[in-house]
Amino acid sequence: MTDNKRILDQIVEEVQGVIAKMDEHDLEQAMPLITKGSRIYATGEGRSGFQARSFAMRMMHIGYTSYMMGETICPSMHEGDVLLAISGSGKTRRTVEDAEAAKKLGVKVIAVTSKPDSPLAAAADAVIVVPGRVKGEAAGSIQLLSSLFDQSVHIALDALCLMLSRRDNVSDADANANHANVE
């Protein structure tokens, strides 16, 4: 990338590069773990937490019962539930602890990470590898910290939600009916 390119164009190229490296099979392997009969929990710290919240919200829109870990209305997990845990490094202490505790309860864990050999991935039943640069890595992006990972995770999880909505025959109109219509 050259310095005379617009920053927006450079960011889009970076995200396209990460998405091109992703294996869509990772999303397909996660799909069978997510059923209408299971409650879906999401967890992540910092900006990964914002991506987890976005995922939980979209899951609600397409008809799932979903929760964000740590919220005051979040019930305890039980066998048959699903936890989607996001950590670029795969080492974020609280996220890894949530995943390990969930596994002990018989909860299915989906890890979203850039590091398939991480502790988070080791605790997971399915791993969605998003190979974007994460905090602490010196090269791989013009952006700050883990922005590239965060942006790519958002797209990957929106793709997963779209795949689930198609599998479950949930239309855009159905999702809109679950959306807050405040005018």
Wavefront OBJ file of the C-alpha trace (Angstrom):
o trace
v 0.000 0.000 0.000
v 1.282 3.427 -0.839
v 0.978 6.585 1.188
v -0.896 8.387 -1.598
v -3.928 6.056 -1.307
v -6.889 7.263 0.691
v -6.886 5.863 4.220
v -10.429 4.541 3.741
v -9.319 2.604 0.656
v -6.359 1.156 2.562
v -8.615 0.024 5.420
v -11.075 -1.603 3.001
v -8.162 -3.423 1.296
v -6.943 -4.685 4.667
v -10.374 -6.012 5.635
v -10.794 -7.625 2.199
v -7.396 -9.281 2.684
v -8.410 -10.778 6.026
v -11.790 -11.967 4.747
v -10.067 -13.550 1.711
v -7.824 -15.554 4.087
v -10.766 -16.824 6.155
v -12.063 -20.346 5.668
v -15.868 -20.215 5.361
v -15.845 -23.826 6.562
v -15.141 -22.393 10.065
v -18.549 -20.687 9.958
v -20.199 -23.827 8.615
v -18.724 -25.909 11.481
v -20.127 -23.481 14.046
v -23.652 -23.581 12.610
v -24.777 -27.011 13.918
v -23.918 -25.928 17.466
v -26.459 -23.107 17.255
v -30.081 -24.241 17.393
v -33.354 -22.570 18.258
v -33.526 -24.822 21.321
v -30.304 -23.451 22.803
v -29.662 -20.145 24.475
v -26.795 -18.183 22.950
v -24.301 -16.314 25.136
v -21.605 -13.966 23.865
v -18.459 -12.739 25.579
v -15.409 -10.636 24.859
v -13.478 -7.784 26.420
v -12.957 -4.268 25.059
v -13.745 -3.895 21.367
v -14.191 -7.665 21.084
v -16.962 -7.194 23.625
v -18.659 -4.703 21.313
v -18.510 -7.275 18.517
v -19.972 -9.877 20.908
v -22.822 -7.488 21.742
v -23.515 -6.919 18.039
v -23.643 -10.682 17.501
v -26.000 -11.232 20.463
v -28.283 -8.474 19.185
v -28.428 -9.881 15.661
v -29.097 -13.361 17.067
v -32.095 -11.907 18.906
v -33.263 -10.288 15.666
v -33.272 -13.662 13.899
v -35.242 -15.333 16.661
v -32.713 -16.718 19.141
v -32.615 -16.212 22.882
v -29.295 -14.476 23.386
v -27.404 -12.871 26.244
v -24.233 -10.891 26.798
v -22.060 -12.268 29.588
v -21.691 -9.903 32.510
v -24.976 -8.074 32.002
v -27.272 -7.877 35.009
v -30.064 -9.806 33.250
v -27.787 -12.641 32.075
v -28.940 -15.976 33.537
v -26.528 -18.778 34.395
v -25.535 -21.121 31.599
v -26.580 -24.758 31.455
v -25.823 -27.814 29.373
v -27.203 -27.338 25.890
v -26.426 -23.630 25.763
v -23.830 -22.098 23.432
v -21.105 -19.562 24.234
v -19.488 -17.514 21.478
v -16.229 -16.112 22.876
v -14.131 -13.499 21.072
v -10.457 -12.767 21.714
v -7.971 -11.813 19.019
v -5.026 -13.194 20.954
v -7.051 -16.101 22.320
v -5.476 -15.332 25.690
v -7.775 -12.686 27.187
v -8.041 -13.935 30.770
v -11.725 -13.377 31.461
v -12.816 -14.615 28.025
v -10.759 -17.798 28.345
v -12.081 -18.334 31.902
v -15.673 -17.928 30.643
v -15.026 -20.504 27.900
v -13.385 -23.007 30.254
v -16.145 -22.631 32.850
v -18.791 -23.057 30.141
v -17.165 -26.291 28.921
v -17.325 -27.719 32.458
v -21.086 -27.070 32.416
v -21.592 -28.903 29.124
v -21.998 -25.699 27.140
v -20.807 -25.743 23.506
v -18.111 -23.116 22.910
v -17.421 -21.278 19.667
v -14.119 -19.373 19.719
v -13.495 -16.395 17.461
v -9.772 -15.636 17.413
v -6.809 -14.934 15.164
v -4.793 -17.610 16.982
v -5.948 -21.196 16.321
v -3.297 -22.520 18.749
v -4.460 -20.336 21.672
v -5.986 -21.320 25.040
v -9.385 -20.044 23.850
v -9.265 -22.219 20.740
v -8.240 -25.206 22.864
v -11.398 -24.791 24.979
v -13.691 -24.588 21.940
v -15.905 -27.037 20.089
v -15.600 -24.890 16.950
v -13.078 -22.194 16.060
v -13.662 -19.315 13.677
v -10.208 -18.044 12.714
v -10.129 -14.365 11.774
v -6.498 -13.685 10.833
v -6.498 -9.914 11.397
v -3.693 -8.154 13.243
v -4.322 -7.927 16.966
v -3.061 -5.699 19.751
v 0.642 -6.109 20.394
v 1.604 -7.265 16.908
v 4.036 -4.944 15.158
v 3.034 -5.400 11.520
v 0.078 -6.288 9.360
v -2.078 -3.170 9.435
v -1.934 0.591 9.154
v -4.642 0.737 11.829
v -4.278 1.035 15.567
v -4.244 -1.941 17.916
v -6.784 -4.619 16.953
v -9.012 -2.536 14.662
v -8.455 -4.855 11.687
v -9.429 -7.915 13.744
v -12.511 -6.165 15.161
v -13.762 -5.010 11.760
v -13.232 -8.440 10.234
v -14.957 -10.195 13.166
v -18.012 -8.002 12.665
v -18.253 -9.065 9.020
v -17.591 -12.739 9.811
v -20.269 -12.866 12.517
v -22.773 -11.031 10.328
v -22.068 -13.705 7.700
v -22.711 -16.420 10.309
v -26.013 -14.774 11.253
v -27.007 -14.554 7.585
v -26.176 -18.235 7.114
v -28.246 -19.129 10.193
v -31.182 -16.982 9.045
v -31.157 -18.725 5.668
v -30.946 -22.158 7.296
v -33.852 -21.270 9.591
v -35.902 -19.531 6.867
v -35.870 -16.202 8.690
v -36.520 -13.312 6.330
v -35.458 -9.711 6.630
v -39.092 -8.901 7.466
v -39.018 -11.504 10.271
v -35.831 -9.966 11.668
v -37.317 -6.490 11.388
v -40.296 -7.620 13.481
v -37.825 -8.344 16.336
v -36.028 -5.021 15.862
v -36.812 -2.118 18.155
v -39.001 0.205 16.089
v -38.602 3.491 17.880
v -39.536 6.513 15.824
l 1 2 3 4 5 6 7 8 9 10 11 12 13 14 15 16 17 18 19 20 21 22 23 24 25 26 27 28 29 30 31 32 33 34 35 36 37 38 39 40 41 42 43 44 45 46 47 48 49 50 51 52 53 54 55 56 57 58 59 60 61 62 63 64 65 66 67 68 69 70 71 72 73 74 75 76 77 78 79 80 81 82 83 84 85 86 87 88 89 90 91 92 93 94 95 96 97 98 99 100 101 102 103 104 105 106 107 108 109 110 111 112 113 114 115 116 117 118 119 120 121 122 123 124 125 126 127 128 129 130 131 132 133 134 135 136 137 138 139 140 141 142 143 144 145 146 147 148 149 150 151 152 153 154 155 156 157 158 159 160 161 162 163 164 165 166 167 168 169 170 171 172 173 174 175 176 177 178 179 180 181 182 183
